[in-house]
């Protein structure tokens, strides 16, 4: 089924930029859409990072930022954030989350400093 998905998506003009993600669009200043490599072992990374050449212009920016280790803020119960090498996770219980905010506290359940 996976191979069929890759074949059909490619035939429809989509480029694969992650195992389960496809998008249309080309890189800036590029006039044609390049076909992705056929999978199942397709890996669009270089040294563990996505190569800019393999990211379609309409790829999900949030996901690409996440995969590249970029900063992001998570809002709401259970959300995670990663900023300046620190990953935090908010309380998953909505009532507890709201109580913390009402007390003027951040609703963080856990904090972990990650190597950069």
Secondary structure, 3 states (H helix, E strand, C coil): CHHHHHHHHHHCCCEEEECCEEECCCCCCCCCCCCCCCCCCCCCEECCEECHHHCCCCCCHHHHHHHCCCCECCCCCCCEEEECCEEEEECCCHHHHHHHHHCCCCCEEEEEECCC
